[in-house]
Amino acid sequence: AGEYSVMENLEIKKYPDAILRKKCEAVEAVTAQEKRIFEDMLFTMHTFKGIGLAAPQIGLVKQLIVADIGEGVIKLANPEIISSSGSDRMVEGCLSIPERAVEIKRFYEVMVRGLNEKGERVEIEAKGLLARGI
């Protein structure tokens, strides 16, 4: 489902593209291909001035995300929220819904588990803006 192609590198899928609602496939292992996808996702996210990007937003049905709020880059495969607390309201935008920002209530703090770019299982505690980004 969705072979990776460099041609899709900078194309952000826009709502209501069906790929944005598809259930993504888990990543078995972080291979050279996933590492390249992470780098292309980061480049794309930074190009469009985002703070977070998921693989479906560039046309891939894989459980891959990247985030960067200026405190260090996060690259995760198979991200899963394992705990959350608090709530926060903030106006946010989405690269897949350009020129639209709405106030959204989200958890203030989350603990996310996944595989990092080295394929190691990690847990990341995120608060505030980073919790939104991932």
N, C-alpha and C positions, 0 to 999 in steps of 0.2 A: 504494500500500500504506500505509494509515493516514493519511488526511487529518488535518491538525492542527485541533483544536477546543479552545476555551478550557474546555469542559466536562471535558476530561481533565487540566486543569492540575494539580490536587492529588492525583489518584488514582495512587498507586504500584501498579504491577502486581506481584502477588505470585506467587512460585513455587508451583505449577508452570505458570503461565500460558504458553501456547505462544509468545507474542510474545517472551519472554525468550531463546528459542533460535533465533529467526529470523535469517537473514543480513540485515544492514542495507544499505540502499541508500546509495551514495555521494552526497554533496551536490555538485551541479554548480557552484553559486556561493552565497555567503552573501548572501542577500537580506533584505529587511525581515522576511519570515516567519521565517527562521532566527534572526535577531536577537531577535525576540519569543519564539521557542521557547527560546533561551538564557536569556532573562530569567525566563521561567516555570519553566524547569528549576532555575535558581539559587534562586528563591523557594521552590520545592517542596523542594529539597535542604536549604536552611536551615531551613525549617519543620519538617522531620523530623530535623534535627540530623545530617545526613550530611556527608561530606567529598567525595563524588564521586557523579555521577549520569549515566547514559547514557539516550539518548532512548527505547529500548525500555521502560525502567522507567516511563515515563509513557505508553506505548502507541503510540509512533512508531517505525517501522522505518527510521530514518535514522541515519547515522554522525555523531552529535553527542554530545559529552560536556561536562560542566562539573565543575570541582573547586575546592575552597577549603579549605585547611588553616590559614588565618589569615595567610598570607604573600602574599596577592593572588589574585584570581580568575582561573581559566583557563577559557577557552571555546574548544573546538576542533571543527572539522568534519573528517571523514575522518582521524581520528587513526590513526597507524601507528607502532609501535615499530620504530625503525631500528637501534638498538643497545641492548645491555643488559650489565650486569656485576654480579657479586656476588650474594649471596642473603641473605635475611632471613626469620626466622620471627616471626610476630606474630599475636595473637588479633585477628580482625576480624569485623565484622558487615556486613550488607547490608540496605539498605532494602527489598529485594524478598523477604527472608527474615527477617521481624521476630522479635525476641526469641530470636535464635540467634547465637552467636558461636563461631567455631572457629579453631584455629591454622592458618595458611596460610603456606606458603613461597612467596615471590615474589622477583623481582629487587630488589636494593637500589638500583640506579641504572639509569635508562632514558633514552634520547634518543627523543623523540616528535616526529614531523613531522605537520603538518596545516595547516588554514586557520584563522586567527584570526577574531574577529568582524568585522574589516574586510575579510575575504576575502583577506588576505595570507598567503602560504606562510611558515610559521614552524617553527623547531625549538626544542624546550624540553627542557632537561636537568633531570631530576627525581631526587631522592634520597630514601630513607627513606619517610616517610609520604606525601609527595607522589607518589612513584613508584607507591605502592599506589593512591592516589586517582585517578590518570589511567590 
